[in-house]
Amino acid sequence: MDEKVIWKKGLAFTSASDSGLTIPLDAEPEVGGGGEGFRPMELIAIGLAGCTAMDVISILQKKRQQVTRFEVRVHADRAAEHPKVFTHITIEYIVTGHHVEPAAIERSIELSVTKYCPAQAMLGKVCTIEHIYSSNEAGQGN
């Protein structure tokens, strides 16, 4: 991987990945940013959500679970003092589908945690990561 950020103005940057994609970065106005892009720590949390989401949905599909909607939410608590690292993370998996088996969801999450997701492997070395999930039957108000 070869990634870079290019300064625009103030605390605003454009990130450029070796895949050719870009993402705007900035800080909140309270610290001198313009609020025109993602905060770097937000991207770490989003990367974690995306990493485990791709694992879990892939495994559920291989298990032939009929998932119709899938969402992963990450809530990350941060230290009050600089460098304001993550101190606790809760990952919430919300699965909607037809007769999705709880055991399949649990096993998919377990495999993401223990085998596949490098973001969880790295972040889990420095803070506690908690996993919760809910399962909803499609067509019942979803």
For each residue, the residues with C-beta under 8 A, 3 or more apart:
1: 17 18
2: 18
3: 15 16 17 18
4: 15 16
5: 13 14 15 16 25
6: 13 14 15 16
7: 12 13
8: 12 13 14
9: 12 34
10: 26 32 33 34
11: 26 27 31 32 33 34
12: 7 8 9 24 25 26 33 34 36 37
13: 5 6 7 8 24 25 26 37
14: 5 6 8 22 23 24 25 37
15: 3 4 5 6 22 23 24 25
16: 3 4 5 6 20 21 22
17: 1 3 20 21 22 23
18: 1 2 3
19:
20: 16 17
21: 16 17
22: 14 15 16 17
23: 14 15 17 37 38 43
24: 12 13 14 15 36 37 38
25: 5 12 13 14 15 37 38 39 40 43
26: 10 11 12 13 33 34 35 36 37 38 39
27: 11 31 32 33 34 35 39
28: 31 33 35 39
29: 32 33 34 35
30:
31: 11 27 28
32: 10 11 27 29
33: 10 11 12 26 27 28 29 36
34: 9 10 11 12 26 27 29
35: 26 27 28 29
36: 12 24 26 33
37: 12 13 14 23 24 25 26
38: 23 24 25 26 42 43 46
39: 25 26 27 28 42 43
40: 25 43 44
41: 44 45 76 78 84 86
42: 38 39 45 46
43: 23 25 38 39 40 46 47
44: 40 41 47 48 86 123
45: 41 42 48 49 74 76 86 89
46: 38 42 43 49 50 74
47: 43 44 50 51 119
48: 44 45 51 52 74 89 91 117 119 120 123
49: 45 46 52 53 72 73 74 91
50: 46 47 53 54 72
51: 47 48 54 55 112 117 118 119 120
52: 48 49 55 56 72 91 93 109 112 113 117 119 120
53: 49 50 56 57 70 72 93
54: 50 51 57 58
55: 51 52 58 59 108 111 112 116 117
56: 52 53 59 60 70 72 93 105 108 109 112
57: 53 54 60 61 67 70
58: 54 55 61 62
59: 55 56 62 63 107 108 111 112
60: 56 57 63 65 67 70 95 100 104 105 108
61: 57 58 64 65 67
62: 58 59
63: 59 60 101 104 107 108
64: 61
65: 60 61 97 100 101 104 105
66: 97 98 99 100 138
67: 57 60 61 70 95 96 97 100
68: 96 97 98 138
69: 94 95 96 97 138 142
70: 53 56 57 60 67 93 94 95 96
71: 93 94
72: 49 50 52 53 56 91 92 93 94
73: 49 91 92 94
74: 45 46 48 49 89 90 91 92
75: 89 90 92
76: 41 45 86 88 89
77: 86 87 88 89
78: 41 84 85 86 87
79: 83 84 85 87
80: 84
81: 84
82:
83: 79
84: 41 78 79 80 81
85: 78 79 126 127
86: 41 44 45 76 77 78 89 123 126 127
87: 77 78 79 127 128
88: 76 77 127 128 129 130
89: 45 48 74 75 76 77 86 123 127 128 129 130
90: 74 75 129 130 131 132
91: 48 49 52 72 73 74 129 130 131 132
92: 72 73 74 75 132 133 134
93: 52 53 56 70 71 72 105 109 131 132 133 134
94: 69 70 71 72 73 133 134 136
95: 60 67 69 70 100 105 133 134 135 136
96: 67 68 69 70 100 135 136 137 138 142
97: 65 66 67 68 69 100 135 136 137 138
98: 66 68 137 138 139
99: 66 137
100: 60 65 66 67 95 96 97 104 105 135
101: 63 65 104 105
102: 105 106 135
103: 106 107
104: 60 63 65 100 101 107 108
105: 56 60 65 93 95 100 101 102 108 109 133 135
106: 102 103 109 110 133
107: 59 63 103 104 110 111
108: 55 56 59 60 63 104 105 111 112
109: 52 56 93 105 106 112 113 131 133
110: 106 107 113 114
111: 55 59 107 108 114 115 116
112: 51 52 55 56 59 108 109 115 116 117 120
113: 52 109 110 117 120 124 129 131
114: 110 111
115: 111 112
116: 55 111 112
117: 48 51 52 55 112 113 120 121
118: 51 121 122
119: 47 48 51 52 122 123
120: 48 51 52 112 113 117 123 124 129
121: 117 118 124 125
122: 118 119 125 126
123: 44 48 86 89 119 120 126 127 129
124: 113 120 121 127 128 129
125: 121 122
126: 85 86 122 123
127: 85 86 87 88 89 123 124
128: 87 88 89 124
129: 88 89 90 91 113 120 123 124
130: 88 89 90 91
131: 90 91 93 109 113
132: 90 91 92 93
133: 92 93 94 95 105 106 109
134: 92 93 94 95
135: 95 96 97 100 102 105
136: 94 95 96 97 140 142
137: 96 97 98 99 140 142
138: 66 68 69 96 97 98 142
139: 98 142
140: 136 137
141:
142: 69 96 136 137 138 139
